Amino acid sequence: MSIEPVARLLEPGRGPWDPEASDILVCRGVRDETHDVRTFLFESEQPARFHYEPGQFLTLELEIDGRTVNRCYTISSAPTRPHLISITVKRIPGGVVSPWLHQNVRAGSRIRAVGPLGDFTSFRHHASKYLFLSGGSGITPLMSMARTYHDLAEARDIVFVHAARSPADIIYRHEQAMMSHTNPHFRAVAVCEADSPGEVWGGFRGRLSLSMLQLIAPDFLEREVFTCGPAPFMAAVRAMLAQAGYDMARYHEESFDFGTLMAEEAAEAAAPAVPGEQVFKVEFTKSRRVIECGPDTNVLDAARKAGMRLPSSCTKGLCGTCKSRKLAGEVEMTHQGGIRQREIDQGMVLICCAKPRSDLVIER
Ligand code: FES
């Protein structure tokens, strides 16, 4: 008798997913979370289970309009349900990747992915009480953590505060309500800036503030805090906690906010060159630019200093977003898992953590 596809996923003896051996993920389904947020659920092409720490991310390698684009997304599923892995993506109008995912990825779609990677996880910071603070689609890694503790019936006291534009923008609203209903250790609170056309918001209104936090979680100074969201949201949270005298050694944050990161890093990269320093030429074939880069400078930093805008996210060799083909030359590269050995063997580099050892030609 043939095995039904669903039963196949549950077959015993599936080993851990190894993207070095097979990096293809096959979409099994797509779920609408809100009017502009969707969850994409994937299985591995080869029989496998997904092992990761909640809060980690995947880097997707997508072919969009004839270009390879690497983009990292935090995993929204929980490792307690290892048969599928999911990402939850907000469609950013005018963006490159998120509209493409919303338009093109359907059940049966195949994509490449690397990971799971990242150290933003409560599993590395054990505490009896957590405060999760999310803004917009920054909810995903925190939801992975919350789902994990919920599935494991862990008696961790979790207060989960989510900031959304309006009630229609609250991601996982019903699932969080269900978790709050059934789990006495879990409490979800949303803060909305405005009403939706179809709903007048009766909860906390405005931007998350210290006075709101004191009402929602009066014991927040005792909690391990994890924050994810746009950079301005996280900056506001940091300022708020510092003002309250929170021990920032117990504060953890994550963001893959491209626009902000690029702006921040461009400013950082504007450090002056050291006079007399040896420089190498780096040619970017697609942009038709040639820049100079010192031996102690990462190629990405030098490119930004020269005014180029190249895709990047983590800037520390972790996410794979800046992966580029090196057509000529030698680099010294210290990465943190964002590239596979076989890709290095094929001439790929992560330009955020590659320093030139000769003149270079990069396909970008
Ligand atoms: S930007 Fe993340 S690996 Fe280079």
Residues whose N, C-alpha, C, O or C-beta is under 5 A from the ligand:
A	BS01	FES	S312 S313 C314 T315 K316 G317 L318 C319 G320 T321 C322 G338 L350 C352
